[in-house]
Amino acid sequence: MTPGALWIITMSGICVVIQSSAVHLRNMEHFIMAVTHLEDLNPGISPLALVTSLNKIADRSVNVTHDFMGSSDNEDDIHCRNDSFITEQLNTNHNLSHFLKKLIHHFITDDHEERGVVLIPDGTTVALAPLLLGLQYGLQANKDSNQPHGFYLLSLAKYLATSLLQFENATPSERFSLDGCWDSVSAPMVFTLSGMPSFATDALVHGGMDGAILGKHLSVVNCSEVNLSTLLKSYYLRTVEELDHVSDSHLRGRYRRKNFKKITNSSLLQEKVAEALHSHPQKGDLGIESLIEKGIKEFMLRYMECPAIIPRCMWEAALPQVPLSPLSPPLPFLYVHHTEIPSKPCRNLQMCSKNMRAMQHFHQKGRGWFDIGYSFVVGSDGYIYEGRGWTSVGAHTKGRNTVGYGVAFIGNYTAHLPSRYDMELLHHHLVKCGVSNGFLQKNFTILGHRQVVATTNCPGDSLYSEITNWEHYKDTDPFQ
């Protein structure tokens, strides 16, 4: 084996040897390992110099922020000196250089494969280019007291602007690509979009949102105390249990939508998109103003109001045994369930996926149903899991499956409640998303499973008592 066939990374005192066949795994852990390796090879390198070099690997200019941020001659000189060190290291380690270039450079193939994206342990997919660009904006703003208002949104705004221009007459689903599927959750190498590609895929948006959140954070902290790999590990690799005990709640990757919403609004995002278009709409420039306003409204609905949903392919669902019957939305009802078994909430993608597969197997083999019965399932890991979804008839509430959606919380909620965050995912986000997208009627009714099927105590006494206080709940079944 040649010296370039493997590279050695030290993390937490553990020597990890990655064979050439494995370095192409496209997950965040491997990317952070590469960043750690570069930091170890260049002790004392500033995070700004490191991020600048990584952006250069992605075929971006070392001065990528000049359009919006500007930089001093002294900073450029520091970048060049540090960049030469990293370039020298990469020139002597072709395997690492090739790995980083493939992992960072974003494009979509003719077969709808999205490159330059990585799988996060929580099950979401993130493009590295907008993430790194957002980090660079934040680090450079830290050195410049004259940072422009909303600078941390510039990376995301570039992709939104391009998508709005290229898909001017498109529908929202065409303007923002649907999510996709990995060839393997445990060893991801190929990510394929599930619909027609746009210039604002989910992965690009996720990377842009993360870049904004982390970039804004980096703009105000003491950068001499920042270690890039440590920051990325903290943001992406911490478990839910670890997150329960940290004070920096804004640095939680799995809660990006909630935290991104805290640092922006539609007006500010519209302003940044206009800047990215190099067009500052004047009075009377109604065409571009209308295009941007409409596009940002669609963006805010999809990524701010709607919750993040883990698609079937990510929890490795089996295929329905027969084609499922279509629904005829908008529907008038939403039925709340708990799974009871398993009795404990799941706290990560692996456990939630295992629970989903077990439920699907029981529903298909034990109950004789065509598929998992629920429309959606709420985990306790910050995500909702797709069951039969918005468009297929479920098998969740006997006699009512064609007129409503069934949403279950994983766990037994007879004696206690799901977390407040988990309940908000359903009560404040999923239902709002359903109404806005025409799946639920505006005057829909929320009912507990027990109100329709007399032989069950579902969704548990505590959860049922809670939903009686929710908007749209009714204490009597309108069908009876």
N, C-alpha and C positions, 0 to 999 in steps of 0.2 A: 504494500500500500504506500502511495506517495505521500509526502508531508502535507500536500494540499487536500488529501482525501478525507481528513478529519480535522476537527479543531477542538481545542480544549477550553472549557469555561469553568471558572471557579465561582460557585454561588454558595454562600453560607458555609464555606469551608469544605464543600463537597466537590470533588473533581468529577465533572460530567464529560464524557467523551461521546461526541455525536458523530456517527458514521455518515458518510456521504449520502447514503440512501435515506437518511432520516432528516437531514438538514432542510429538506424541502417541505417539511410539515408546516402548514400555514396556520399556526396558532400563536396567541399572544405570548405564551411562555417561551417559545423559541426566539421570538423577536427580542424579548427582554433579556434573554441569555446573551444574545449577540450584542446588545447595548452594554451589558455588564462587561463583556469581554473587551470592548473598545475602551471602556473606562479603566479597566485593569491595565491595559496596554499603555494608557496615557494618563498617569496619575496627575491629579490636579487640574485636568481639563475642565473648562467651564461648561455648564449645560448648554449655553448659547452656542459655543463653538461646536459642540457635539451635534446638536440638532441641526445647525447650519450644514455640517458635513453630511448628515443623513439626508437632508433635503437635496443636496447636490447629487447624491447617489441616485435619487429619484428623478434625475434629469431636470432638476430645477436649478436656477441660478443661485450662487452663493449669496447674492444680494437680493433674494426673492422678496424681501419686505420693503425694498426701496419705494415701490409704487405708492405705498400708503404710509410707511413709517419713517423712512430716512434713516441714516446712521452716520456716525462720525468717522473721520479718517482713522482715528486711533482704534476704534472698534473693528474696522475693516482689516487693519494691520494684525490685530490679535487673531481675528478669524483666519486670516491667511496662514499665519504661523502654525496655529493649532490644526488647521485643515491639512497642512502639508504633512504633519505627523500622522494623522489618521490615514491620509492617502497612501503614505509609505507603508503603513501596516497592512492596508487592504491590498496593495500591490504585491506583497509577499504572501498573502493568504487569499488565493483566488477563490477558494471554496466559500469563505466568509463573504467576500465581495459579491460573488454571484448570488449567494443566498439573500443578502440584503437588497440587492437590486431587484430580484424577482419578487421579493416580499413587499417592497415599497412602491414600485412603479405601477400605477393604476391604469388599467384599460379593460375593455370588454371585447371578447373575441366574437367572430361570426357565429359561433355556437352558443352565444350568450353566457360563456364562462366569464366570471368577473375576477380579474387578477388584481394583485395589490391589496388584498383583504385578508384578515386573519380572524380565526374563531376565538371568542372570549370564553373563559370557563363557565360563564352564566348562560351561554347558549346564543348570544347575539354575535353579529358579524360586523367588524369595523374596518374601514379603509384607513391605511396608515398615512397616506399623503396629506389629507386635510388635518389629521391629528397632529402630525409633525409641524405642519405650517402654522397651526394654531399655537403650538408650544413656542415656535420661534417668534411669532407676533408678541406673545406675552413676555418672553424673556427680553426681547428688544425694547418693549415698552417699559420694562423695569429700569432700563438705563436711560430712558428719555422721559423727562417730566412733562413733555408736550405731547403725550400720546393722544391721538384723536379719540373722540367719544365713540364708544362701542367698537374699538379696534379688535377686540377678541372675536367679533362676529365676521371678520373679513374673509377668513378662509371658507366658512360655510357659505357666505354670501356669493362668492365666486361661482360655486357649483350651482346654487339656486338661480343665479342670473343666467348662466349658460343654458340651463334647462328651460327657463322661461322663454328665452329667445328661440331656442330650437324647436320647442313644442308650444308655440304661441296659441295654436287652435286646438290643443289636445285636451282630453279629459284629465281630471286629477290622477286617475290610475295610470295614464300614459305619461304624465309629467313627472310623477314620482314612481319609480319602479317598485314592483312588489319585492318581497324578500325572496330568498332562494334556498337551495338545499346543498349541503356538503355531501361528498361521496362517502365520508365516514366522520362520525362525531369524535371518535377516539383517536383517529389518525387522519386529520383533514388535509387534503391535497387539492381538491377541485371543488370550486363553488360555482353553481350554475343558477342563474336567475330564473324565477318561475314565470316571468312575463317578459314583455318586450322591454329592452333596456332603455333607460333615459340617462340624462346627465346628472341626475340626482337620485342615485340608488339609495336604498336603505343604509347600506354600508358607508357610503360617502356622507350621508346625513349624520349617522352615528359618529363617524370620525370628526366631522365638523363640529358637532355638539360637544364632544369630549374635548376637542381642541379649544373651544371657546371657554368651557368650564375651567380646564387646567391652565389655559393661557391667562385668563383673568386672575386666577390664583397666583400664578408665577409673576404677574406684574406688580404685586404688592409685597411679596415675601422677601426675605434676605436670601438672595441667590447664592451667596457664598456657602450657605448651608444646604443647598439643594443638590441632591444626587438624582439624576434622571431615571436610572433604573429603579431606584428605591421608590420614587414617586409613581412610576408606572405599575410596579408591583402592588403598591398600596391601593391604587385606584382600581386595578383590574383583577387582582388575584386574591384579595381578601374574601373570606367566607362571610355568609350572613351572620353567623355567630360572632365573628370578629367585629363585624360592622356594628353590632349591637352595643359594643363597648368602646367605640371611638367617638371623639368629640368633633372631628372635622367631617361633619355630615355631608358637606358639599363635595367631598372627594370620594364618592361612591359611584363606580361605573354603572352598577345595575339600576341606579336611580337617576340616570342621566336626564330623562324627560322632566321629572319633577325639579331637578336642580337647574336645568337649562331654562326652564320657565321663570325661575327666580331672577335670572340675570338679563332677561330680554323682554321685549314686547313687540307687537306687530309693527308699531310705528318705527321703532329703532331698527328692526330687521329690514323694513322697506327702505329705509334711508341707506343702509349698508349695501343692499342689493343694487340700488340706483348708482351708488359709487362704483360698485364692481362692474357695472355696465358702462362705466365712464360717461354716464349720462345723468345730469342733474335736472330732473324734469322742471321746466318752467311753467308758469301759468299759461294754460292753453295747450300744454304738451300732454293732452288727455290720454292719448293712446298708450304711451309708455307708463303713465301713472296708473291707468286702469289695469294694464297687464301685470304690473308689479303688485298692486293691491289684491287682485284676484289670486295670483300665485301664492302670496304670503298667507292669505286667508285659507287656502287649501293646505298649505304647509302646517299652519297652526292647528288645523283640525286633525290632520293625520298624525302629527308627532307631539302635540301638546295636549289635545283633548283625548285622543284615543290612547289606550294603554298599549304597552309592548306585549305582543302575543307570540308565544313560542309555537311555530308551525308544526304540523304533524311529523314532517320529516326529521325535525330536530329531536323529538322524543321517540323516534323510530317506530312509528305506528305501523301496524299491519294494514294491508289494504282492506277496504270493506268487502264483505263476502259477495255482495251483489251491488250493482249501481244504486246509490241512494236516491230516494224521491226528492224532487226539488220543493222548496217552500215558495210561498207567494207573499213576500213582504210588501209593505210593512205589516208586522204582526202586532197584536194588541196586548200580549202577555209576556212576562218574564217570571219564571218559577225558580225559587232559590232552594238549593239542596245542600246537604253535607254528605260526604262519602261514608261516614261512620267507620268503615274499614277501608284503608288504614285509619286508625284512630288518632295518630299523631300527624301534624302538618309536616310536609316535606320542606327542606331548607336549602336545597341546591338542585341544579339541573339533573344530576345523576339520580338522586332519590325521587324527585318529582317525575322524571321520565320512567323510572322503574314502576312507580305507582300507576302512572298512566297506562303502561303496557299491561300491568296486572289487571287493572279495571277493564281494559279492552278485551283481554283474554277471558275474563269472567263473564262479561256481557255477551261475547260471541259464543263461547263454549258452554258456559253454565246456564245462561239465559236464552240462548238461541237467537240472539239479536244479530243484525247484520254488521254492526260496528259498535264502538263505545257509544253509550246512550246519550251522554251530555253534549250540549252544544259547545260549552266552554267549561274549563276547570280552573279554579284559582289556587295556585300554589302559595307557599309562604316564603318564596325566594325572590319576590318582587315582580313576578310575571304571571300572566294568564296563559293557559295552555289551550290550544285549539283542539276541540273534539270534532263534532260534525260541522261546526262553524255556522256562519250566517245563512247559508243558502240551502242546507240539506235538512230534511225532516229528522228529528231526533227520536230517542226512545227513553225519555226521562220522566214524563208526567202522563200517566195513563189517561187516554181519552183526549189529551190536549196537545199532543205533539205537533200538530199542524198549525196551531194558533199561537204558539209561544216558544221561547227559547228556555232551555234548562241550564242553569249555571250552578255548579257544585264547588264548595270549598273542601279541599282535602283535609280530613280530620273529623273528629267527633266533637260537636259543639253543643252537647247537652248541658255541660256544667261550666263551660267557659267560652269566651268569644275568640274568633280569629283576631289577628292584630288589626289595629285601626287602619294601617296602610293597606292591608289586604282587602278590607271591606271597602275602602275608598276606591280601589281598583275597579270594583264592580259598581258601587253605588254612584260614584261621581265621574267615572271615565268610560267604562264599557257601555253603560246605558246611554250616555251622552253621545258616544261614538255611533251607537246603533241608530239613534234618532237622526243624527246629522247625516248619516249615510243612507237613510231610507229603509233600514231594516226593522226598526221599531216605530210604531205610531207615536206621535207626539204626546198623546194622552194615554200611553200604555199603563198597564196595571202590574204591580209587583205582588206576587202571592208566595207564601211558603208552600212547600210540597204537601204538607199535612192538611192544608185547606182544601185541596183537591182530592187527595187520596186518604180516606179516613183510617186506613189500616197502618199508617206510618206516623212516627213522631218527627220525621225529617222536616226541617233541617236542624233539629236539636232545640231544646227549650231555650238556651241562652241566645243562640243566633236568631231563633224565631222572635223572641222578645225584642231583640235589637231591630229587626227589619220592620217591626210594627211602627217604628218611629221614622222610617224612611219616606221621602217623597215618592208618591205614586203607589204606596202600599194601600190596600183596601182590606178591611176586616171581614168582608163577605165576598164570596166568589160570584161575580156577575153572571156566571153561567148557571148558577143554581137558583 
